[in-house]
Amino acid sequence: MPASRKPLIGVTPLWDDKLESLWMLPGYFDGITEAGGIPVMLPLTDDEASIEQLVGSLDGVLVAGGHDMGPDLYGEEPGPKTVELCPARDRMEMRLIPAALRHDKPLLGICRGIQSLNVALGGTLWQDLPSQHPGDVEHHGKPPYDEPVHTVRVEPNSPLAAALWPDGDGDERFDRFHPAADTLAVNSFHHQAIRLLGDGLKPMAIAPDGIVEAVYAPDRRFVWAVQWHPEFAHKVDANQRAIFSAFVEAAANQTR
């Protein structure tokens, strides 16, 4: 890829139930743009030929946050707390993610995106953490959404640890977001989470209550997903910007 060409990153669209319209949070686009990429919002489609063409034209795919995943995708009936669904996005992502994996396109999942990736690879979810996996960790934060809610332990020797602390200690980043070199304080806003890991995924970060909060696929060029929200925190947190930078760099280094 010529050095002057910026990588083109497709971002899954958000859906507004009341307005019946597509929309986008600027933080997804800002994080990609500031890291050197060009973000574009994808159409909401599950047409296989269209998705293949889209993925073939993109340098990377970002699967954004949004509605709860449909439990039927992992063999369950919806529980009483699983109420905000978007079947159109479910159908799209269950085709988009496998297509991106087949083409070995760099992929970053955020919030719902980690859940969608996990389900696409045969994993399951907790439908509602407070009722199914109660604990002392607050996963559902309140505004302002760039404020940390809880910490995660970053797995040593993981790609995330290498991206956040490339010198191996991270001392220069000890502030209110990073209380220790192997922990990261994250802004969290979710009630569903990974229960059983999907095939080929490994944990990169784990919350104190045992919930997996970041994963990667070691046999792929770049497949990362996080349960927190770097699209908000990147404005104030250098380590969240590092996640976007690692993703866009992988997309920029791609050959076609």
N, C-alpha and C positions, 0 to 999 in steps of 0.2 A: 504494500500500500504506500503510495507516495507520502512523504513526510508532510506535505501541505494539505493533504486530504484528512478532514476530521471524520471520525467514525460516526456512522448513522445508527442511532439507538432507538428502537421501537419501544414505546411504553404502552402497556395495556390501559384502556380507557376506564374511567370511573363512571358509574351509572347513578343518576338522580331519579329515585322512584317517583317523587312528587311531580317533577317537571318532565319525566320520561325523556331525559336527554343525557348525552355524554358530556363529561367535564373533566378537568384536570387540576390537581393541586400544583401550584407553581414550583414548590420545592423539588419535585421530581425533575422537572426541566432545569431548574437552577443548578441542582447538584450535578447533573450531567454536563450542562453548558460550562460551568466553572471548572470542571475536570477536563475540558477540551473536546467534548462530544457535541453532536447535534441531535437533540431529542425530537421525536415525532410521535404524535398520538396515533395509535393503531385503530382501525375500524373495529366495531364490535361484530365479529363474524365467526361462525364456525364452519365456513365453507373450506373444505380441505385444500382444494386447488388454490384458493386465494391465500390461505395461510402459508402454504408451501412457497408461493411466489413472494409473499412478504418476507418470510424468513430468509429466503435466498438473496433478497436485496438488502438486508440489514447486516450490520456488523455486530450487533448485540441486542438483547431483549431484556427489558426491565418489567417484571410482573409486580404491579403496584398493590397497595392495600385496597380495602373495600368491604363488601358484604361477607357474611358467613359463608363458608363452603357448604354445599348441599351434602348432608350425611349419606345420601343414597350412593354417592361416589365411592364411599368406603364401606358400604354394606350395612348401614344403620338407618333407622327411622329418626326423623327430627325429634329432639327432645323439647321440653317446654321453653327452654332458653334459646333455641335456635330458630329465630323468627325472621331475621333480615337476610333473605336469600336473593341471589341474582343468577337464575339458571342460565341466562345467556352468557354471562362471563364464565360460569362453570364449563359450559360446552366449549367455548372458545379456548380456554386455557388448557383443557384436557387434550386439545389438538395442538395448540401453540407450543406448549412445553415439550412434548415429544418431538415435534418438528425441530425445535431449536437444539435439542439433544442430538438428534440424528445428524444435523448439519454441524454439530460441535460449535455452535455459536455461544460466545460468552453470555451468561444469563445471571441476573441479579434479582432475587425475590425479596420483597419488603412486606412485612406484616402478613396480610392475606397471602402474599406471594410465597412465603416460606411454607404456608399450609397447602397452597395449591401445588407447589413443587413436590411436597411430601406425598400428597394424595396421588398425583400423576405417576409416582414411582411405587405405588402400592402400599403406602403408609396409611395410618389412621390418625384421627384427631380426638382430643378432648373437646366435646361440644360446648362445655361451659365449665371453666376452671373453678369458680366459686362453689358450685354445687357438686362437681365430680372429683375435683382435686383441691380441696380446701387447704389453705396454708397461710403462713404469715407474710408472704410476698404479695405486694400490691401490683397487679399487672395492668390495671385499668386506671391510668393517670387522668388528671384533669388539666385544663389550661393553666399556664401556657405550655404548649405541647413540646417545647424544646427543653423543658426541665427534666432532669433525671428522676426516675421513680424507684428503681431498684438497681442492684448490681448484677453482673454476670461474671462467672469465672471463664476467662478465655483459655481454651485448651492450649497447652504448650506445644510447640512444633506444628501448630495449625497455620494455614495460610493467613487467617485473620491476625494471629499473633505476629506473624512476620510483617504484615502490612502496617499494624499499629505501632509496633516497637521494633523497627528494623535493626536497631543497634543492640537489641537483646535485653535492655533494662528499662527503657521508657522513662528515665528520671526526668527528662525535660518536659514530660507531659503530666507530671503529678499536680493536679489541681482538683477542683471539686468534682470533676467528671471522672477522674482516674485516681482513686485512692491508693492503688497498689499496681505494681507492674503486671500482675496477672489478672487484674479485675478491671471491669469497665462499668461505669454507671450509665444506664440507658433510659431513654424516654419510652415508656411502654403504654400501649393503649389497645388492649385486646382481651377477649374472654375465651377465645378458642386457642388451641396450641397443639403441637405435635404430641401424639401419644405413642404410637409405634413408628419407628423410623422407616422411611421408604427404602427400597433396594438401592444400594450404591451410595447412600448418603452417610456422612460421618459428622458427629457434633463438632462445632467450633467454639461454642459458648453455652454455658449452662447456668440457670438461675439457682439461687440457694435452695429452692424447693424442688429441684431436680428437673424442672422444665427445660427442654432443649430450646435455646433461643437463637442459635445460629448453626448452619450446616454448610457442608460443601460436598462436591462429588470429586473424589481424588482422581478418577479415571477420565475426567474431562478437562478441556483447556481452562475453563473458568466457569464454574457453577457454584455460586454462593447464594445464601438466603439468610436474612435476619428477621427476627420477630419484632424488633423495635423500629424506630422511625428516623433514619438519617435524613430523610427529606425535610424534616423540621430541625433536627439538631445540627445539621451541617453548618448552619448560620453561626453557631457559637462554639462548636466543638471540632477541633482539628482532626480528631480520630474518626469522626463521622465523615468528614471530607475525604479521609484516606480510603474509606470504603468505596466511594464514588470514583476516586482516582484509580484504584486497583481495577475496578470494573471497566472504566473507559480505556485504560491502558491496555487491558487484555483485548478489547475490541479493536483498538488501533493497531495492535501487533498482528492481527489476523491476516492470513493470506488467502487469496481466492483463486 
